[in-house]
C-alpha cells in the first residue's frame, strides 16, 4: 500500500509542489539551506572534470549559501544554481529535477523529506529507500532516529 501511494502521480505532484514551495520560501526569506540529491539525476554545465565528479557519493549534499544561493532559480520541474567545485573552484551550472531533491536541510535539521518515487530518470529504487539513505548520510540525523 505504501509503495502504491509513493508511486502515485498525484502524490508526486503534491511532493513537487511542496518541494518548490519550501525552497521558494527559503530563497525569499534569505535563509541558506542544503539539499540532498541523487547525483545520477542531476546535470552539470559544463560537465565536471572526472577528478572532481569521481569524489561524489551517490547521494550528495549541496550547500546553498553565498553566490550559490543568490544564483538559485526554480521553475516547474527543476532548480538550478551556479557552484564552484574542487580546489580550483571549477564553475558549473547545477540543474536538479525538483523530485530529485530528497531532503531540504536548514541548520543541520531536515525540514523536508521527499518520499515520492518518481524521478527524472524513473529510477527503480523506492522513494523510502532513497530518502532513508539520504537521511542516514548525515551522521547528525542518527539522533533523530533514536527518539
C-alpha positions as CSV (number, residue, x, y, z in Angstrom):
1,X,0.0,0.0,0.0
2,X,2.8,2.5,0.9
3,X,4.7,1.8,-2.3
4,X,1.5,2.3,-4.3
5,X,1.0,5.7,-2.6
6,X,4.6,6.8,-3.1
7,X,4.4,5.8,-6.8
8,X,1.1,7.6,-7.4
9,X,1.3,10.5,-9.9
10,X,-0.9,12.7,-7.7
11,X,1.3,12.2,-4.7
12,X,4.4,13.0,-6.8
13,X,2.7,16.2,-8.0
14,X,1.9,17.2,-4.4
15,X,5.5,16.5,-3.4
16,X,6.8,18.5,-6.4
17,X,4.7,21.5,-5.3
18,X,5.8,21.1,-1.6
19,X,9.5,21.0,-2.5
20,X,9.1,24.0,-4.7
21,X,7.2,26.0,-2.1
22,X,9.7,25.2,0.7
23,X,12.7,26.1,-1.5
24,X,11.0,29.3,-2.8
25,X,10.2,30.3,0.8
26,X,13.8,29.8,1.9
27,X,15.0,31.8,-1.1
28,X,12.6,34.7,-0.5
29,X,13.5,34.8,3.2
30,X,17.2,34.7,2.5
31,X,17.7,31.5,4.6
32,X,20.7,29.4,3.5
33,X,19.9,25.7,3.2
34,X,21.3,22.4,1.9
35,X,19.8,19.8,-0.3
36,X,20.4,16.1,-0.6
37,X,20.0,14.6,-4.0
38,X,21.0,11.6,-6.2
39,X,24.0,12.7,-8.2
40,X,23.0,10.4,-11.1
41,X,19.8,12.5,-11.6
42,X,21.5,15.9,-11.9
43,X,23.4,17.6,-14.7
44,X,26.4,19.9,-14.7
45,X,27.1,22.5,-17.4
46,X,29.9,22.5,-18.2
47,X,30.5,18.9,-17.1
48,X,32.7,18.5,-14.1
49,X,36.2,17.0,-14.6
50,X,36.3,13.4,-13.6
51,X,38.8,14.1,-10.8
52,X,36.0,16.2,-9.2
53,X,32.9,14.1,-10.1
54,X,34.5,10.8,-9.0
55,X,34.6,12.1,-5.4
56,X,30.8,12.5,-5.2
57,X,28.8,9.9,-3.3
58,X,25.6,8.6,-4.9
59,X,23.7,10.8,-2.5
60,X,25.4,14.2,-2.2
61,X,24.7,17.3,-0.3
62,X,24.8,20.8,-1.9
63,X,25.0,23.8,0.4
64,X,23.2,26.8,-1.0
65,X,24.9,29.9,0.5
66,X,26.6,33.0,-0.8
67,X,26.7,33.2,-4.6
68,X,25.3,29.6,-5.0
69,X,22.3,30.7,-3.0
70,X,22.0,34.0,-4.9
71,X,22.1,32.2,-8.3
72,X,19.5,29.7,-7.4
73,X,16.5,29.6,-9.8
74,X,13.5,27.3,-9.5
75,X,10.9,26.6,-12.2
76,X,8.1,24.0,-12.7
77,X,10.3,20.9,-13.0
78,X,13.8,21.8,-11.9
79,X,16.1,24.0,-9.9
80,X,19.5,25.3,-10.9
81,X,22.3,27.2,-9.3
82,X,25.9,28.0,-10.0
83,X,28.6,26.4,-7.9
84,X,32.4,26.1,-7.7
85,X,33.9,22.6,-7.2
86,X,37.3,21.3,-6.2
87,X,40.5,23.1,-5.3
88,X,40.3,25.2,-8.4
89,X,36.7,26.2,-7.7
90,X,35.6,24.9,-11.1
91,X,32.4,26.7,-12.1
92,X,29.4,24.8,-13.3
93,X,25.7,25.3,-13.5
94,X,24.0,22.5,-11.5
95,X,20.5,21.5,-12.6
96,X,18.4,19.2,-10.4
97,X,14.9,17.9,-11.1
98,X,12.6,19.0,-8.3
99,X,11.6,15.5,-7.5
100,X,15.3,14.5,-7.2
101,X,15.6,16.7,-4.1
102,X,15.4,14.1,-1.4
103,X,15.8,16.5,1.6
104,X,15.9,20.1,2.4
105,X,18.1,20.9,5.4
106,X,18.3,24.1,7.5
107,X,21.0,24.3,10.2
108,X,21.6,20.6,10.1
109,X,17.9,19.8,10.5
110,X,15.9,18.2,7.7
111,X,12.8,20.4,7.2
112,X,11.5,18.4,4.2
113,X,11.8,14.8,3.2
114,X,10.6,13.8,-0.3
115,X,9.4,10.2,-0.3
116,X,8.0,10.2,-3.9
117,X,9.4,7.5,-6.1
118,X,9.1,9.5,-9.4
119,X,12.4,11.0,-10.6
120,X,13.6,12.4,-13.9
121,X,15.1,9.1,-14.9
122,X,12.4,6.9,-13.4
123,X,14.8,5.0,-11.1
124,X,13.7,1.6,-9.9
125,X,14.7,2.2,-6.3
126,X,11.9,3.1,-3.8
127,X,11.3,6.6,-2.5
128,X,11.5,5.3,1.0
129,X,14.9,3.7,0.4
130,X,16.2,6.8,-1.4
131,X,15.0,9.1,1.4
132,X,16.3,6.8,4.2
133,X,19.7,6.7,2.5
134,X,19.7,10.5,2.3
135,X,18.6,10.8,6.0
136,X,21.4,8.4,7.1
137,X,24.1,10.0,5.0
138,X,24.1,12.8,7.6
139,X,25.6,11.5,10.9
140,X,23.7,14.2,12.8
141,X,20.4,12.6,11.8
142,X,21.1,9.4,13.9
143,X,19.9,11.3,16.9
144,X,16.5,11.8,15.2
145,X,16.1,8.0,14.8
146,X,16.8,7.3,18.4
147,X,13.9,9.4,19.7
